[in-house]
């Protein structure tokens, strides 16, 4: 019994060790690159990132070669294309290290991702030799050093292989960084195009109609418009939120105030929708009542207040008031400023609202 238990523990430990060891060399180099970057040791970070890229390419090529050699044997070929049968055939041949490579990727992506096909799994592994996370980090280093052309080339490569990213949504960070490069390089037109490209193509028609509706209701300049505005509208293109904020500022600078108003309204309603959704998940009996009660409730959640600061939501509220006032929505602007002057979760923007309200009255 003890011998059997020992063998089981040994096999389990060896499998666990193998799964943590796979890709550990390049992952370790990348971690060192991140640590060095955080410590502002940019030269060291660059070397580790380059080493991570080299090691990952080598690692993937080795895995593919090992797999293809083993899969070419008569016994494994006879198992067919089903992943579970191939693993069994490899284990029967005591090729546990090869089986563990397959198991690593199945655990990472799930068997359904490959349709239980070993051919599809091999094809996927071949795409993994690129390291977009490390490419992005090198871009970050060159951006900080003011080498914008070099930063651009590494961001472009990271974006080209964004499907390989472990966290797929990281591609939005790369897109925002490229838009910021355009700003730093003084190419505002390119920055505008890149910010617009961040926004989801699936929501363009909906976004256009929403902006038109929101701008119209603001410009009607009727009492009670603020309440109707936050009652009627929701928008959930959260990854584009920062793009909407930046586009509003950009169009304001260009003197295109109607466009700026539309995107500032979109930024506000997108941020508002996100916070409204989060609160509804946290509070069992939550129901949106009005913007005053909503902002009072937000104050109870420090993380939401902080998220609003980080994502320029409170700034966007202020900009919406300013642009509404300039574009014919004086009543909307005045009414929203009254709410913000009392209930804004940000002390700075609350104070700003008080000053602006005094100047209007």
C-alpha positions as CSV (number, residue, x, y, z in Angstrom):
1,X,0.0,0.0,0.0
2,X,2.8,2.4,1.0
3,X,4.7,1.6,-2.2
4,X,1.6,2.2,-4.4
5,X,0.9,5.5,-2.6
6,X,4.6,6.5,-3.1
7,X,4.3,5.8,-6.8
8,X,1.1,7.8,-7.1
9,X,2.6,10.8,-5.3
10,X,5.7,10.6,-7.4
11,X,3.7,10.5,-10.7
12,X,1.5,13.4,-9.5
13,X,4.4,15.5,-8.4
14,X,6.3,14.9,-11.6
15,X,3.2,15.9,-13.7
16,X,2.7,19.1,-11.6
17,X,6.4,19.9,-11.8
18,X,6.5,19.4,-15.6
19,X,3.5,21.6,-16.0
20,X,5.1,24.4,-14.0
21,X,8.4,23.9,-15.8
22,X,7.0,24.1,-19.3
23,X,7.7,27.6,-20.6
24,X,9.3,28.5,-17.2
25,X,12.6,29.7,-18.7
26,X,11.1,32.4,-21.0
27,X,8.4,33.2,-18.4
28,X,11.2,33.7,-15.8
29,X,13.1,36.0,-18.1
30,X,9.9,38.0,-18.8
31,X,9.2,38.3,-15.0
32,X,12.7,39.7,-14.5
33,X,12.2,42.1,-17.3
34,X,9.0,43.4,-15.6
35,X,10.8,43.7,-12.2
36,X,13.6,45.6,-13.8
37,X,11.2,47.9,-15.6
38,X,9.3,48.6,-12.3
39,X,12.7,49.4,-10.7
40,X,13.5,51.8,-13.7
41,X,16.4,49.6,-14.7
42,X,15.4,50.0,-18.4
43,X,18.7,48.6,-19.9
44,X,18.4,45.5,-17.8
45,X,14.7,45.2,-18.6
46,X,15.4,45.4,-22.3
47,X,18.0,42.6,-22.1
48,X,15.6,40.3,-20.2
49,X,12.8,41.0,-22.6
50,X,14.9,40.2,-25.6
51,X,16.1,37.0,-23.9
52,X,12.5,36.1,-23.2
53,X,11.6,36.5,-26.9
54,X,14.6,34.3,-27.9
55,X,13.8,31.6,-25.3
56,X,10.1,31.4,-26.2
57,X,10.9,30.9,-29.9
58,X,13.4,28.2,-29.0
59,X,11.1,26.5,-26.6
60,X,8.2,26.3,-29.0
61,X,10.4,25.0,-31.8
62,X,11.7,22.3,-29.5
63,X,8.2,21.3,-28.4
64,X,7.0,21.1,-32.0
65,X,10.0,19.0,-33.0
66,X,9.5,16.6,-30.1
67,X,5.8,16.3,-30.7
68,X,6.2,15.6,-34.4
69,X,8.8,13.0,-33.9
70,X,6.7,11.1,-31.3
71,X,3.5,11.5,-33.4
72,X,5.2,9.9,-36.4
73,X,5.7,6.6,-34.6
74,X,3.5,3.7,-35.7
75,X,1.8,3.2,-32.3
76,X,0.9,6.9,-31.9
77,X,-0.2,7.2,-35.6
78,X,-2.6,4.3,-35.0
79,X,-4.3,6.3,-32.2
80,X,-5.7,8.7,-34.8
81,X,-6.3,12.5,-34.3
82,X,-8.2,12.5,-31.0
83,X,-6.1,14.2,-28.3
84,X,-7.1,11.8,-25.4
85,X,-6.2,8.7,-27.5
86,X,-2.9,10.2,-28.5
87,X,-2.0,11.0,-24.9
88,X,-2.9,7.4,-23.9
89,X,-0.6,6.1,-26.7
90,X,2.2,8.3,-25.6
91,X,1.9,7.2,-22.0
92,X,1.8,3.5,-23.1
93,X,5.2,4.2,-24.8
94,X,6.5,5.8,-21.5
95,X,6.7,9.2,-23.3
96,X,5.3,11.0,-20.4
97,X,7.2,14.2,-21.1
98,X,5.6,14.5,-24.6
99,X,2.2,13.7,-23.2
100,X,2.7,16.4,-20.6
101,X,3.4,19.0,-23.3
102,X,0.0,18.2,-24.8
103,X,-1.7,18.2,-21.4
104,X,-0.2,21.6,-20.7
105,X,-1.9,23.2,-23.7
106,X,-5.2,21.4,-23.2
107,X,-5.2,22.7,-19.6
108,X,-4.4,26.2,-20.8
109,X,-7.0,26.4,-23.6
110,X,-9.4,23.6,-22.9
111,X,-10.0,20.5,-25.1
112,X,-12.9,22.0,-26.9
113,X,-10.7,24.8,-28.2
114,X,-8.9,22.2,-30.3
115,X,-12.0,20.1,-31.1
116,X,-10.1,17.2,-29.5
117,X,-7.8,17.3,-32.6
118,X,-4.0,16.8,-32.1
119,X,-3.5,18.4,-35.5
120,X,-5.2,21.6,-34.4
121,X,-3.2,21.6,-31.1
122,X,0.1,21.3,-33.0
123,X,-1.0,24.1,-35.4
124,X,-1.8,26.2,-32.3
125,X,1.5,25.6,-30.7
126,X,3.3,26.7,-33.8
127,X,1.6,30.1,-33.5
128,X,3.0,30.5,-30.0
129,X,6.6,31.2,-30.8
130,X,5.9,35.0,-30.8
131,X,5.9,36.8,-27.5
132,X,3.7,40.0,-27.8
133,X,3.9,40.7,-24.1
134,X,7.6,41.1,-24.3
135,X,7.4,43.0,-27.6
136,X,5.0,45.5,-25.8
137,X,7.4,45.8,-22.9
138,X,10.3,46.7,-25.2
139,X,7.9,49.3,-26.8
140,X,7.2,50.7,-23.4
141,X,11.0,51.1,-22.7
142,X,11.7,52.9,-26.0
143,X,8.6,55.1,-25.5
144,X,9.9,56.2,-22.1
145,X,13.3,56.9,-23.7
146,X,11.7,59.1,-26.3
147,X,12.5,56.7,-29.1
148,X,9.0,56.8,-30.6
149,X,9.8,55.2,-34.0
150,X,11.3,52.2,-32.3
151,X,8.5,52.0,-29.8
152,X,6.0,52.1,-32.7
153,X,7.7,49.1,-34.4
154,X,7.5,47.0,-31.3
155,X,3.9,47.9,-30.6
156,X,3.0,47.1,-34.2
157,X,4.6,43.6,-33.8
158,X,2.8,43.0,-30.5
159,X,-0.4,44.0,-32.1
160,X,0.2,41.8,-35.1
161,X,0.4,38.8,-32.8
162,X,-2.2,39.9,-30.3
163,X,-4.1,36.6,-30.7
164,X,-1.1,35.0,-28.9
165,X,-1.6,37.2,-25.8
166,X,-2.4,35.3,-22.6
167,X,-4.8,38.1,-21.7
168,X,-6.5,38.9,-25.0
169,X,-7.8,42.3,-23.8
170,X,-4.2,43.5,-23.5
171,X,-4.5,44.4,-27.2
172,X,-6.5,47.4,-26.1
173,X,-3.6,48.6,-24.0
174,X,-1.3,48.4,-27.1
175,X,-3.8,50.3,-29.2
176,X,-4.0,53.1,-26.6
177,X,-0.2,53.2,-26.3
178,X,0.0,53.6,-30.1
179,X,-2.5,56.4,-30.0
180,X,-0.5,58.1,-27.3
181,X,2.6,57.8,-29.5
182,X,0.8,59.7,-32.2
183,X,0.0,62.4,-29.7
184,X,3.6,62.6,-28.4
185,X,4.9,62.8,-32.0
186,X,2.5,65.7,-32.7
187,X,0.4,63.8,-35.2
188,X,-3.1,64.6,-33.9
189,X,-4.9,63.3,-37.0
190,X,-3.3,59.9,-36.6
191,X,-4.1,60.0,-32.9
192,X,-7.8,60.6,-33.8
193,X,-7.8,57.7,-36.3
194,X,-6.2,55.3,-33.8
195,X,-8.6,56.3,-31.0
196,X,-11.6,55.8,-33.4
197,X,-10.1,52.4,-34.4
198,X,-10.1,51.3,-30.7
199,X,-13.9,51.7,-30.6
200,X,-15.8,48.5,-31.5
201,X,-16.8,48.3,-35.1
202,X,-19.8,46.3,-33.9
203,X,-21.2,49.3,-32.1
204,X,-20.6,52.1,-34.6
205,X,-24.2,52.3,-35.8
206,X,-25.6,52.1,-32.3
207,X,-23.0,54.6,-31.1
208,X,-23.9,57.1,-33.9
209,X,-27.6,56.9,-33.1
210,X,-27.0,57.2,-29.4
211,X,-24.8,60.3,-29.7
212,X,-27.4,62.0,-31.9
213,X,-30.2,61.2,-29.4
214,X,-28.1,62.4,-26.4
215,X,-27.0,65.6,-28.1
216,X,-30.6,66.3,-29.1
217,X,-32.0,65.9,-25.6
218,X,-29.3,68.1,-24.1
219,X,-29.9,70.9,-26.7
220,X,-33.7,70.9,-26.1
221,X,-32.7,72.7,-22.9
222,X,-35.9,71.7,-21.0
223,X,-36.2,71.3,-17.2
224,X,-35.7,67.7,-16.0
225,X,-33.5,66.8,-18.9
226,X,-30.7,65.5,-16.6
227,X,-33.0,63.0,-15.0
228,X,-34.3,61.8,-18.4
229,X,-30.7,61.6,-19.7
230,X,-29.6,59.1,-17.0
231,X,-32.9,57.3,-17.0
232,X,-32.9,56.7,-20.8
233,X,-29.3,55.9,-21.8
234,X,-26.9,53.0,-21.2
235,X,-23.8,52.0,-23.2
236,X,-21.5,49.1,-22.5
237,X,-18.5,49.6,-24.8
238,X,-16.2,49.7,-21.8
239,X,-12.9,49.1,-23.5
240,X,-13.5,52.3,-25.6
241,X,-14.2,54.5,-22.6
242,X,-10.8,56.1,-22.5
243,X,-11.0,56.7,-26.3
244,X,-14.3,58.5,-25.9
245,X,-12.7,60.7,-23.2
246,X,-9.7,61.6,-25.3
247,X,-11.8,62.2,-28.5
248,X,-14.0,64.6,-26.6
249,X,-10.9,66.6,-25.5
250,X,-9.4,66.4,-29.0
251,X,-12.6,67.7,-30.7
252,X,-12.9,70.5,-28.1
253,X,-9.3,71.6,-28.9
254,X,-10.2,71.5,-32.6
255,X,-13.3,73.7,-32.0
256,X,-15.6,70.9,-33.2
257,X,-17.9,71.4,-30.2
258,X,-20.8,69.3,-31.3
259,X,-18.6,66.4,-31.9
260,X,-16.9,67.0,-28.5
261,X,-20.3,67.2,-26.8
262,X,-21.3,63.8,-28.4
263,X,-18.2,62.0,-27.2
264,X,-18.2,63.6,-23.8
265,X,-21.8,62.4,-23.3
266,X,-20.8,59.0,-24.5
267,X,-17.9,58.9,-22.1
268,X,-20.1,59.9,-19.2
269,X,-22.9,57.4,-20.0
270,X,-20.4,54.6,-20.6
271,X,-18.7,55.2,-17.3
272,X,-22.1,55.6,-15.6
273,X,-23.4,52.4,-17.1
274,X,-20.4,50.4,-15.8
275,X,-20.8,51.7,-12.3
276,X,-24.5,51.2,-12.3
277,X,-24.0,47.6,-13.4
278,X,-21.3,46.9,-10.7
279,X,-23.6,48.3,-8.0
280,X,-26.5,46.2,-9.2
281,X,-24.4,43.1,-8.8
282,X,-23.3,44.1,-5.3
283,X,-26.7,45.2,-3.9
284,X,-29.5,42.7,-4.1
285,X,-32.4,45.2,-4.1
286,X,-30.6,47.9,-6.0
287,X,-32.6,50.0,-8.5
288,X,-31.5,53.2,-10.2
289,X,-33.5,56.1,-8.9
290,X,-31.8,59.4,-10.0
291,X,-28.3,60.7,-10.5
292,X,-28.2,62.3,-7.0
293,X,-28.9,59.1,-5.2
294,X,-26.6,57.2,-7.6
295,X,-23.6,59.5,-6.9
296,X,-24.3,59.3,-3.1
297,X,-24.2,55.5,-3.4
298,X,-21.0,55.5,-5.4
299,X,-19.2,57.3,-2.5
300,X,-19.8,54.1,-0.4
301,X,-17.5,52.2,-2.8
302,X,-13.9,53.4,-2.7
303,X,-12.9,51.2,-5.6
304,X,-15.6,52.8,-7.8
305,X,-14.6,56.3,-6.8
306,X,-11.0,55.4,-7.6
307,X,-12.0,53.8,-10.9
308,X,-13.9,56.9,-11.9
309,X,-10.7,59.0,-11.2
310,X,-8.4,56.7,-13.1
311,X,-10.8,56.5,-16.1
312,X,-11.5,60.3,-16.2
313,X,-15.2,59.8,-15.5
314,X,-15.5,62.7,-13.0
315,X,-13.5,64.9,-15.4
316,X,-15.9,63.8,-18.2
317,X,-18.9,64.9,-16.2
318,X,-17.2,68.3,-15.9
319,X,-16.5,68.5,-19.6
320,X,-20.1,67.5,-20.4
321,X,-21.3,70.4,-18.4
322,X,-18.9,72.8,-20.1
323,X,-19.7,71.6,-23.6
324,X,-23.5,71.5,-23.0
325,X,-23.4,75.1,-21.9
326,X,-21.5,76.1,-25.0
327,X,-23.7,74.1,-27.4
328,X,-27.1,75.4,-26.3
329,X,-27.8,73.1,-23.3
330,X,-27.6,75.7,-20.6
331,X,-30.4,74.2,-18.5
332,X,-28.8,70.7,-18.7
333,X,-25.4,72.1,-17.8
334,X,-26.7,74.2,-14.8
335,X,-28.8,71.3,-13.5
336,X,-26.0,68.8,-13.7
337,X,-23.5,71.2,-12.1
338,X,-25.9,71.6,-9.1
339,X,-25.9,67.8,-8.6
340,X,-22.1,67.6,-9.0
341,X,-21.5,70.5,-6.6
342,X,-23.2,68.5,-3.9
343,X,-22.8,64.9,-4.7
344,X,-19.7,64.4,-6.9
345,X,-17.6,61.5,-5.4
346,X,-14.4,63.4,-6.3
347,X,-13.5,66.3,-3.9
348,X,-11.6,68.1,-6.7
349,X,-14.3,67.9,-9.3
350,X,-17.0,68.7,-6.7
351,X,-15.1,71.9,-5.9
352,X,-14.7,72.7,-9.6
353,X,-18.5,72.3,-10.1
354,X,-19.1,74.8,-7.2
355,X,-16.8,77.3,-8.9
356,X,-18.4,76.9,-12.3
357,X,-21.9,77.1,-10.9
358,X,-21.1,80.4,-9.1
359,X,-19.7,81.8,-12.4
360,X,-22.9,80.9,-14.2
361,X,-25.3,82.4,-11.6
